[in-house]
Amino acid sequence: MVCGGFICTKNALCALNILYVLVSLLLIGVAAWGKWFGLVSSIRVVAVVIAVGIFLFLVAFVGLCGALKHHQVLLFFYMMILFIVFVVQFSVSCACLALNKDQQDHLLEVGWNKSEATHMDVEKTLNCCGFYYVNHNGSCAARCFSQSNPPSCDTCSNIIQQYAGEVLQFVGGIGLFFSFTEILGVWLTHRYRNIKDPRSNPGAFL
């Protein structure tokens, strides 16, 4: 059977959803591993990553069940959800790629001021203190703050800004890649729903 027929489209859709299942399990595993080993102390960050992983797993599970059973209702809802995810992810990815330096600095400052746990994670990981200045009379989770007197730590904004552009480019690129796999999934699902199962009875196709 040539590619583009029922079996080929079904296999392609199943393979795509298996990829999504693996990615979702990777997200959940990385978040749990980071929390377990103390790499991330923010419960909110871990919860968001795990929630995204669970959502992706459920969507992929619906798509996989719909593909295996050629279930018209499941495939329709899967196609709609995947299209909405595509629109959101494509928009966010383009925004990441389009941010200039001033916008990046503003977003970094907003994110820094939102959570005390985020401060500790960044200071501990990057070995820096404060965002724009080091408060020598305050507390800091960085090694440089406790190992020297007076502390000789760099500000976190200087270190973060060195990598912020590259990280946003990377995140935007990965987001664009997966957004195109999602629109591919929408197209495959639409095509698969309108292909008759050659093993079914003539009256069984909706």
Salt bridges, closest charged atoms under 4 A:
ASP105 OD2 - LYS101 NZ 3.31
GLU116 OE1 - HIS119 ND1 3.68
ASP197 OD1 - ARG199 NE 3.41
